[in-house]
Amino acid sequence: MKFRKPKELVAEALVRTGVKRPKLLFQPGRGDFFNRIAYRLVKGDYGVVRAEELGEEIRPGKVVEECGELKLLAFRGAVEADAAVVRRPGTVDLSGVKLSYPDFAVDLSLSSELLPQERKSLAVQLEIAYGTVKDFFTPENFFLTGVTPEAQRFLGEFFSPRVPFPVLGSLKGYDTVIVLDPSGEKEFTHEEVTPNTLIVVGGIVDSSKRLEGSTRRIIPEAFHRRITYKGIVELVPDRINEIIKIVCDYLTSDSSLYEAVRRNLTRDSKLHFMRRLVQNSIVRFRYRGELLRGIPYDLYRKWKEELSLTDFYFRKAAKHVGGFFVFRPSIFDKVTGRERVRGKEVFVLKELNDEDVVVRYP
């Protein structure tokens, strides 16, 4: 199933009570601050007080976010507020808002196989992932699992004086446990997710790819599901926080999983994909004794447009194959023969005209 963010539910509830322009009487904070504030409003840590009930003037503010019909104000501005958001219980009743979401857990059962620098990177990714879950759902939906004594020690050293994430001692009580695994037997889908689902990401930070495929060892009895972009695993970012962001985005939007992946592509994932694409798509030509490498124009145009790739990505990919050019189909009209070099097919050209070449990299 799909889910609505806390801020969407709170905004809708406030509008129903007649509050459409509440103003924060404190600094907004980091991340998706409205979503984080909405959670605290539902919990009762924060409250909303109508302007006529506050007992003091609310100065006009600036619109810092719009959610449906609600405009959230902060700072100084020209928009009149009809209520205030305060760091104490308020007078507007939000008890009818129910927050029910799937849980996310990062499994640390393989952390003993990580190098010291990789463990540090893991801790950083955990911190960012926790913030991501708060930006889409609530802080109550993030856990660690498979925490060994060794993992507990390095977390304690990094997150002093205390580790901010709760440890999930048991998986009992969940209807479904899904491990996100690049080699999973099926693709991840929202249709398998309910508020009583646990989504697990492997705590693997592997700079050398020596642990590739090890995710299948994590909770082997659970469902293992892969995230791809139209079947392509290489395009999916591999950092823990980035994977969690894709899933959160997908579960809280009307988009397909592919669209969520494309929205959250990173520079590194694009570079990794382009290197693989160019290496696997190279067509070899020989012209005047020189060996040339090229890729078809249709392939080049498809990915350039679909992923909004700039020349930067093609230049980087070119360095891994010794350069290449983009050719039009007309180049095959100039082929006079074929040969094999080190097991690779090479087309022999009698001529190579400018109209056959779209662009050269580098």
C-alpha positions as CSV (number, residue, x, y, z in Angstrom):
1,M,0.0,0.0,0.0
2,K,0.9,3.7,-0.3
3,F,1.1,6.1,2.6
4,R,0.5,9.8,3.3
5,K,3.1,11.7,5.2
6,P,2.4,13.0,8.7
7,K,2.5,16.6,7.5
8,E,-0.2,15.8,4.9
9,L,-2.5,14.3,7.5
10,V,-1.9,17.2,10.0
11,A,-2.3,19.9,7.3
12,E,-5.6,18.3,6.3
13,A,-6.8,18.1,9.9
14,L,-5.8,21.7,10.6
15,V,-7.7,23.0,7.5
16,R,-10.8,21.1,8.7
17,T,-10.7,23.0,12.0
18,G,-10.4,26.3,10.1
19,V,-6.6,26.8,10.6
20,K,-5.0,27.6,7.2
21,R,-2.0,29.8,8.0
22,P,-0.3,28.7,11.2
23,K,3.0,30.4,12.1
24,L,6.0,28.7,13.8
25,L,7.1,30.7,16.9
26,F,10.5,29.0,16.7
27,Q,13.2,28.2,14.2
28,P,12.0,25.5,11.6
29,G,14.9,23.1,12.0
30,R,16.6,20.8,9.6
31,G,15.4,18.4,7.0
32,D,11.7,18.3,6.1
33,F,10.9,20.4,9.2
34,F,7.2,20.4,8.6
35,N,7.0,16.6,8.6
36,R,9.1,16.4,11.8
37,I,6.9,19.1,13.4
38,A,3.8,17.3,12.3
39,Y,4.9,14.2,14.2
40,R,5.5,16.2,17.3
41,L,2.1,17.9,17.0
42,V,0.4,14.5,16.9
43,K,2.4,13.3,19.8
44,G,1.4,16.3,21.8
45,D,5.0,17.7,22.3
46,Y,4.0,20.7,20.2
47,G,0.6,22.3,19.8
48,V,-1.4,24.7,17.6
49,V,-3.1,27.7,19.3
50,R,-5.6,29.9,17.3
51,A,-4.6,33.6,17.1
52,E,-7.5,34.8,19.2
53,E,-6.6,32.3,22.0
54,L,-2.9,33.0,22.2
55,G,-3.1,36.1,24.3
56,E,-0.4,37.9,22.3
57,E,-0.1,39.3,18.8
58,I,1.3,37.0,16.1
59,R,3.4,39.0,13.7
60,P,2.9,38.4,10.0
61,G,5.2,35.7,8.6
62,K,6.7,34.3,5.4
63,V,5.3,31.2,3.7
64,V,8.0,28.5,4.1
65,E,5.9,25.5,2.9
66,E,2.5,24.8,1.4
67,C,0.8,21.5,1.9
68,G,-2.6,21.2,0.3
69,E,-4.7,24.3,1.4
70,L,-2.4,25.0,4.4
71,K,0.4,27.5,4.3
72,L,3.0,27.2,7.0
73,L,4.5,30.5,8.1
74,A,7.8,31.4,9.8
75,F,10.2,34.3,10.3
76,R,9.1,37.8,9.3
77,G,6.9,38.5,6.3
78,A,3.7,40.0,5.0
79,V,1.2,37.0,5.4
80,E,-1.2,37.2,8.4
81,A,-1.3,34.2,10.6
82,D,-4.5,32.7,11.9
83,A,-2.7,30.4,14.5
84,A,0.6,29.7,16.1
85,V,2.6,26.5,16.4
86,V,4.2,26.4,19.9
87,R,6.5,24.1,21.8
88,R,3.8,23.0,24.3
89,P,0.3,21.5,24.1
90,G,-2.1,23.6,22.0
91,T,-5.8,24.2,21.8
92,V,-6.5,22.7,18.4
93,D,-7.4,19.0,18.7
94,L,-5.3,16.7,16.5
95,S,-6.1,13.5,18.4
96,G,-7.9,12.2,15.4
97,V,-4.7,12.0,13.3
98,K,-3.4,8.5,13.3
99,L,0.2,7.8,12.1
100,S,0.7,4.2,11.0
101,Y,3.7,3.3,8.8
102,P,6.0,0.4,8.0
103,D,9.3,0.2,9.9
104,F,12.8,0.4,8.5
105,A,15.8,-1.5,10.0
106,V,19.5,-1.6,9.1
107,D,20.9,-5.0,9.7
108,L,24.4,-5.0,11.2
109,S,25.1,-8.7,11.4
110,L,27.9,-8.4,8.8
111,S,29.6,-5.4,10.4
112,S,32.5,-7.5,11.7
113,E,33.5,-7.9,8.0
114,L,33.9,-4.2,7.4
115,L,37.1,-2.3,7.5
116,P,37.5,0.5,10.1
117,Q,37.0,3.2,7.5
118,E,33.9,1.4,6.2
119,R,32.4,1.3,9.7
120,K,32.8,5.0,10.0
121,S,31.1,5.4,6.7
122,L,28.3,3.1,7.9
123,A,27.7,5.2,11.0
124,V,27.4,8.3,8.8
125,Q,25.0,6.6,6.5
126,L,22.9,5.4,9.5
127,E,22.6,9.0,10.8
128,I,21.5,10.3,7.4
129,A,19.1,7.3,6.9
130,Y,17.5,8.1,10.3
131,G,16.9,11.7,9.2
132,T,15.4,10.5,5.9
133,V,12.9,8.3,7.7
134,K,11.9,11.3,9.9
135,D,11.5,13.3,6.7
136,F,9.0,10.9,5.3
137,F,7.5,9.0,8.3
138,T,8.4,9.3,12.0
139,P,11.4,8.6,14.2
140,E,9.5,5.7,15.6
141,N,9.9,3.8,12.3
142,F,13.7,3.4,12.3
143,F,15.6,0.6,14.0
144,L,18.9,-1.4,14.0
145,T,18.8,-5.1,13.9
146,G,21.4,-7.9,14.0
147,V,23.5,-5.7,16.4
148,T,26.5,-7.7,17.6
149,P,28.6,-6.7,20.7
150,E,31.3,-5.5,18.3
151,A,28.8,-3.4,16.4
152,Q,27.5,-2.0,19.6
153,R,31.0,-0.9,20.6
154,F,31.8,1.0,17.4
155,L,28.4,2.6,17.4
156,G,29.0,3.7,21.0
157,E,32.3,5.2,20.0
158,F,30.8,7.1,17.1
159,F,27.5,8.3,18.6
160,S,28.8,9.6,22.0
161,P,27.3,9.8,24.6
162,R,24.5,7.5,23.3
163,V,23.4,5.7,20.2
164,P,20.2,7.5,19.0
165,F,18.7,4.4,17.3
166,P,16.7,1.7,19.1
167,V,17.7,-1.9,18.6
168,L,15.0,-4.3,17.4
169,G,15.5,-7.4,19.5
170,S,13.0,-9.6,17.6
171,L,11.2,-9.7,14.3
172,K,8.2,-11.3,15.8
173,G,5.0,-9.4,15.4
174,Y,5.6,-8.2,11.8
175,D,3.3,-9.6,9.2
176,T,6.0,-9.3,6.5
177,V,9.8,-8.8,6.6
178,I,11.3,-7.6,3.4
179,V,15.1,-7.5,2.9
180,L,16.2,-5.2,0.1
181,D,18.6,-7.3,-1.9
182,P,20.1,-6.5,-5.4
183,S,20.0,-10.3,-6.1
184,G,16.4,-10.7,-4.8
185,E,14.1,-13.0,-6.6
186,K,11.5,-10.4,-7.2
187,E,11.2,-6.6,-7.5
188,F,10.1,-4.6,-4.5
189,T,6.5,-3.4,-4.7
190,H,4.3,-1.4,-2.4
191,E,1.6,-4.1,-2.8
192,E,3.6,-6.2,-0.3
193,V,3.9,-3.4,2.2
194,T,1.5,-2.7,5.1
195,P,1.9,-0.7,8.3
196,N,3.0,-4.0,9.9
197,T,5.9,-4.6,7.5
198,L,9.6,-4.4,8.4
199,I,11.8,-3.3,5.5
200,V,15.5,-4.3,6.1
201,V,18.5,-2.8,4.5
202,G,21.9,-4.5,4.8
203,G,24.5,-2.5,6.8
204,I,27.1,-3.2,4.1
205,V,29.6,-0.5,3.2
206,D,31.9,-2.3,0.7
207,S,34.3,0.0,-1.0
208,S,36.1,-2.8,-2.8
209,K,33.1,-4.9,-3.7
210,R,34.5,-7.9,-1.8
211,L,31.1,-8.4,0.0
212,E,29.1,-8.3,-3.2
213,G,26.2,-10.8,-3.0
214,S,26.4,-11.1,0.8
215,T,23.0,-9.5,1.3
216,R,21.4,-12.9,0.7
217,R,22.9,-14.0,4.0
218,I,20.8,-11.4,5.9
219,I,17.6,-12.9,7.4
220,P,17.5,-15.6,4.7
221,E,13.9,-16.7,5.7
222,A,12.5,-13.2,4.9
223,F,11.4,-12.0,1.4
224,H,14.3,-10.7,-0.5
225,R,13.3,-8.0,-3.0
226,R,15.4,-6.0,-5.5
227,I,15.2,-2.4,-6.5
228,T,16.0,-1.7,-10.1
229,Y,15.5,0.9,-12.8
230,K,13.6,-0.9,-15.5
231,G,15.4,-4.1,-14.6
232,I,18.8,-2.4,-14.3
233,V,20.4,-2.9,-10.8
234,E,23.5,-0.8,-11.6
235,L,21.6,2.5,-11.7
236,V,20.3,2.1,-8.1
237,P,22.5,4.0,-5.6
238,D,24.1,1.6,-3.1
239,R,24.4,3.8,0.0
240,I,22.1,2.8,2.8
241,N,20.5,6.3,3.2
242,E,20.0,6.6,-0.6
243,I,18.2,3.2,-0.8
244,I,15.9,4.1,2.1
245,K,15.1,7.5,0.5
246,I,14.1,5.8,-2.7
247,V,11.8,3.4,-0.9
248,C,10.3,6.2,1.3
249,D,9.7,8.4,-1.8
250,Y,8.1,5.5,-3.6
251,L,5.8,4.6,-0.7
252,T,4.6,8.2,-0.2
253,S,4.0,9.2,-3.9
254,D,1.9,8.1,-6.8
255,S,5.0,7.3,-8.8
256,S,6.2,3.9,-9.9
257,L,9.4,2.5,-8.4
258,Y,11.3,3.4,-11.6
259,E,10.3,7.0,-11.3
260,A,11.3,7.1,-7.7
261,V,14.7,5.7,-8.6
262,R,15.2,8.2,-11.4
263,R,14.3,11.1,-9.1
264,N,16.9,10.0,-6.6
265,L,19.7,9.0,-8.8
266,T,23.1,10.2,-7.6
267,R,26.2,11.2,-9.5
268,D,28.0,8.0,-8.5
269,S,25.2,5.7,-9.5
270,K,25.0,7.4,-12.9
271,L,28.8,7.2,-13.4
272,H,28.8,3.5,-12.4
273,F,26.0,2.8,-14.9
274,M,27.6,4.7,-17.7
275,R,30.9,2.8,-17.3
276,R,29.1,-0.5,-17.5
277,L,26.9,0.6,-20.4
278,V,29.8,1.9,-22.5
279,Q,31.9,-1.2,-21.8
280,N,29.1,-3.5,-22.7
281,S,27.9,-1.6,-25.8
282,I,31.2,-0.8,-27.5
283,V,31.3,-1.6,-31.3
284,R,34.8,-1.8,-32.7
285,F,35.9,-0.5,-36.1
286,R,39.2,-0.4,-37.9
287,Y,39.9,2.6,-40.1
288,R,43.3,3.1,-41.8
289,G,44.9,0.7,-39.4
290,E,43.6,2.4,-36.3
291,L,41.2,0.6,-33.9
292,L,38.2,2.8,-33.0
293,R,35.5,2.3,-30.4
294,G,32.0,3.6,-30.8
295,I,28.4,3.3,-29.4
296,P,25.2,3.6,-31.5
297,Y,23.5,7.0,-31.6
298,D,20.1,5.6,-30.6
299,L,21.6,4.1,-27.4
300,Y,23.4,7.4,-26.6
301,R,20.3,9.5,-27.2
302,K,18.0,7.2,-25.2
303,W,20.1,7.4,-22.0
304,K,21.2,11.0,-22.4
305,E,17.6,12.1,-22.5
306,E,16.1,9.6,-20.1
307,L,18.6,10.3,-17.3
308,S,19.4,13.9,-18.2
309,L,23.0,13.0,-18.6
310,T,25.5,15.8,-19.4
311,D,28.8,15.3,-21.4
312,F,30.5,15.0,-18.0
313,Y,29.2,11.4,-17.6
314,F,30.2,10.4,-21.1
315,R,33.7,11.9,-20.8
316,K,34.2,10.0,-17.5
317,A,33.0,6.7,-19.1
318,A,35.3,7.3,-22.1
319,K,38.3,7.2,-19.8
320,H,37.6,3.6,-18.9
321,V,37.6,2.4,-22.6
322,G,40.3,4.6,-24.0
323,G,37.8,7.0,-25.6
324,F,34.8,6.4,-28.0
325,F,32.7,8.1,-30.5
326,V,28.9,8.1,-31.1
327,F,28.0,6.8,-34.6
328,R,25.0,6.9,-36.8
329,P,23.6,3.8,-38.6
330,S,25.0,5.1,-41.9
331,I,28.5,4.1,-40.8
332,F,27.7,0.4,-41.6
333,D,27.3,1.4,-45.3
334,K,31.1,2.0,-45.3
335,V,32.0,-1.5,-43.9
336,T,34.0,-3.6,-46.3
337,G,34.7,-6.6,-44.1
338,R,35.0,-8.1,-40.6
339,E,37.9,-9.5,-38.5
340,R,38.4,-10.7,-35.0
341,V,40.9,-9.2,-32.5
342,R,41.3,-10.9,-29.2
343,G,38.0,-12.6,-29.7
344,K,36.1,-9.3,-30.4
345,E,34.4,-8.6,-33.7
346,V,35.9,-5.6,-35.6
347,F,34.2,-3.9,-38.6
348,V,36.7,-2.7,-41.3
349,L,35.8,0.7,-42.7
350,K,36.7,2.0,-46.2
351,E,35.9,5.5,-45.1
352,L,34.7,7.5,-42.1
353,N,32.8,10.7,-42.8
354,D,31.8,13.5,-40.5
355,E,28.1,12.8,-41.0
356,D,28.6,9.3,-39.6
357,V,30.0,10.7,-36.3
358,V,27.8,12.6,-33.8
359,V,30.3,13.3,-31.1
360,R,33.7,12.1,-29.8
361,Y,34.7,11.5,-26.2
362,P,37.1,12.6,-25.0
